[in-house]
């Protein structure tokens, strides 16, 4: 049963699945663990701005490369900085 509406799905190549080999990604290492940071200060705006893009959202762990402990501390520091208007809230 063809539901493609006349379009040819197989246009050569790997059959539309992408194929190809997987790339080896280098594991991200937590910057705070390397520097042995015990506390992330919410008043350190320059540091916190590295972990929020222009829209103001907090970057997830898989992108920022932080470990779980430091990601929680980072999120808490960003939220405190937002509360006292040092950082912007997320915009639409």
trRosetta pair geometry for C-beta under 8 A, 3 or more apart (Angstrom, degrees):
i j d omega theta_ij theta_ji phi_ij phi_ji
4 7 4.5 -119 161 55 108 84
4 8 7.6 111 136 -69 153 15
4 9 5.9 -120 -101 -50 149 99
8 11 6.2 113 107 -73 102 77
9 16 6.1 -44 167 -39 89 153
10 15 6.1 -25 -119 -126 96 61
10 16 6.9 -102 -100 -21 54 109
11 16 7.7 88 27 -68 83 93
13 16 7.4 105 85 -50 114 42
13 19 7.4 -169 157 20 87 133
14 17 5.7 -98 126 54 104 81
14 18 6.5 -58 85 81 140 17
14 19 3.1 -122 -149 -12 158 137
14 20 7.1 -92 -56 -24 162 74
15 19 7.4 100 38 -47 85 116
28 64 7.9 147 145 108 153 37
28 65 3.0 -112 156 -125 134 108
29 33 7.1 -110 169 64 83 116
29 34 6.3 72 134 -50 115 117
29 65 6.6 13 52 170 26 117
30 33 3.9 71 85 6 114 110
30 34 6.8 177 93 -12 62 81
30 65 6.4 -176 -89 135 44 77
30 66 5.1 68 -126 -144 93 44
30 67 4.1 -41 -64 -18 150 90
30 70 5.6 129 -166 34 129 145
31 34 5.9 -55 -154 33 33 112
31 35 6.5 13 156 -1 66 111
31 65 7.0 78 -21 97 88 112
31 66 7.1 -51 27 -93 83 77
32 35 6.0 -63 -143 50 32 100
32 37 4.1 -75 -159 41 88 122
32 40 6.9 -50 -115 -72 142 108
32 66 6.5 33 14 -134 114 98
32 67 7.5 -115 62 27 103 95
32 70 4.1 159 58 -131 145 149
32 73 7.7 171 178 69 171 132
32 74 7.9 -144 -35 -57 148 109
33 36 7.2 25 -174 -79 33 43
33 37 7.8 -70 -56 30 23 82
33 67 5.8 64 -43 -6 128 131
33 70 6.8 -118 -42 -26 80 142
37 40 6.4 57 147 -72 133 72
37 70 7.1 79 75 -118 114 120
39 73 7.1 -150 -146 -162 42 135
40 44 7.4 -110 -178 47 67 126
40 47 7.4 -149 -158 121 95 137
40 48 7.9 114 165 -80 113 90
40 70 6.9 105 -40 -156 130 80
40 73 4.5 125 19 138 116 110
40 74 5.5 -25 103 -84 174 56
40 76 7.9 125 70 66 112 91
40 77 4.6 -97 113 -34 105 153
41 44 4.5 90 79 -10 100 105
41 47 7.8 84 60 47 82 140
41 77 6.7 90 108 -136 16 129
42 48 7.3 43 -145 -63 48 147
42 76 7.8 -89 -75 121 113 70
42 77 4.1 -161 -85 -157 74 74
42 78 7.5 -150 -128 -48 88 18
42 80 3.9 -53 -123 87 161 120
42 81 4.6 -163 -177 -53 91 85
42 84 7.9 99 134 30 125 120
42 86 7.3 134 153 47 85 148
43 81 7.4 173 -80 -100 28 99
43 86 7.1 -149 -126 -104 47 166
44 47 4.3 13 132 24 114 119
44 48 6.3 132 95 -18 72 92
44 77 7.8 -12 48 176 91 137
45 48 5.7 -62 -144 43 34 109
45 49 6.1 41 158 -30 69 105
45 81 6.5 148 -100 -154 78 139
45 86 5.2 -132 -91 167 116 113
45 87 6.6 180 -136 -64 93 89
46 49 5.9 -50 -146 27 27 114
46 50 7.6 37 152 -26 55 95
47 50 6.2 -51 -172 17 37 113
47 51 7.8 10 145 -1 63 106
48 51 6.0 -70 -163 42 45 103
48 52 6.7 13 152 1 78 110
48 74 7.5 161 -120 -161 78 81
48 77 6.1 -139 -96 121 121 110
48 78 5.4 159 -160 -93 118 78
48 81 5.7 111 120 13 174 166
48 86 7.9 68 63 116 147 117
48 87 6.1 -89 120 -71 131 141
49 52 6.2 -70 -139 49 39 92
49 87 7.2 -168 -81 -113 75 108
51 58 6.5 7 141 -151 98 70
51 59 5.1 -122 -168 28 66 110
51 64 5.5 30 -129 -118 96 133
51 66 7.9 16 -117 -28 131 135
51 74 5.7 -82 150 178 172 129
51 78 6.8 -111 93 -71 116 133
52 56 5.7 6 173 -148 123 33
52 57 6.5 167 -147 73 83 31
52 58 6.0 -44 -94 -96 88 45
52 59 6.8 -145 -87 -19 34 84
52 78 6.3 137 -52 -140 124 133
52 87 6.5 95 37 -170 161 131
53 56 7.5 -69 75 -9 61 21
53 57 6.4 -2 41 50 95 82
53 59 6.9 103 -26 -69 89 96
55 90 6.0 27 142 -149 86 77
55 91 5.7 -122 -159 48 71 86
56 87 7.2 142 -141 156 92 93
56 88 4.5 -94 -102 100 129 96
56 89 5.7 68 154 125 148 22
56 90 4.2 -168 93 -93 103 43
56 91 5.8 98 20 -5 127 75
57 90 4.7 52 -74 -108 71 121
58 74 7.5 139 -158 123 118 99
58 75 5.5 58 -166 -114 163 83
58 78 5.5 145 -96 82 112 163
59 63 4.9 -111 -178 87 106 118
59 64 4.4 126 107 -56 120 104
60 63 5.4 83 63 17 76 100
60 64 6.8 -170 91 1 31 96
61 64 6.0 -65 -127 49 28 97
61 65 7.5 156 -179 -28 57 6
61 66 5.6 -101 -128 64 76 78
61 67 7.7 29 -146 -156 119 8
61 68 6.9 -6 -107 -88 152 55
61 71 4.8 -37 -86 -91 100 156
64 71 6.9 137 72 -107 135 98
64 74 7.5 -179 152 112 163 168
66 70 4.6 -124 -172 94 110 106
66 71 4.3 145 100 -67 121 81
66 74 6.0 -61 -140 -6 175 148
67 70 5.2 76 55 22 80 101
67 71 6.7 -143 91 -13 34 93
68 71 5.7 -55 -141 34 27 113
68 72 6.6 29 159 -20 62 103
69 72 6.1 -59 -160 32 28 109
69 73 6.7 21 149 -12 63 108
70 73 5.3 -51 -145 40 40 113
70 74 5.9 47 152 -25 69 105
71 74 5.5 -51 -143 36 30 116
71 75 6.3 33 155 -20 64 104
72 75 5.9 -53 -147 35 29 110
72 76 6.4 28 154 -17 63 107
73 76 5.8 -57 -149 38 30 111
73 77 6.3 30 154 -19 65 108
74 77 5.8 -55 -146 37 29 110
74 78 6.3 29 155 -19 64 106
75 78 5.8 -53 -146 36 30 111
75 79 6.3 30 155 -18 64 107
76 79 5.8 -55 -148 37 30 111
76 80 6.4 29 154 -17 64 105
77 80 5.8 -54 -147 37 31 110
77 81 6.3 31 154 -18 65 107
78 81 5.7 -55 -146 39 31 111
78 82 6.3 35 152 -22 64 105
78 87 6.2 -62 -159 67 73 163
79 82 5.6 -50 -148 33 32 114
79 83 6.5 38 151 -27 62 104
80 83 5.5 -51 -151 29 34 117
80 84 6.9 6 160 4 65 103
81 84 6.6 -68 -149 49 30 90
81 86 4.1 -78 -170 67 88 117
81 87 4.4 56 120 3 111 111
82 85 7.5 30 -176 -82 34 27
82 86 7.3 -85 -65 53 24 71
82 87 4.9 -58 -77 75 67 95
82 88 7.2 -12 -123 112 91 13
82 89 5.5 94 -162 -78 124 71
88 91 7.2 -16 150 -36 125 98
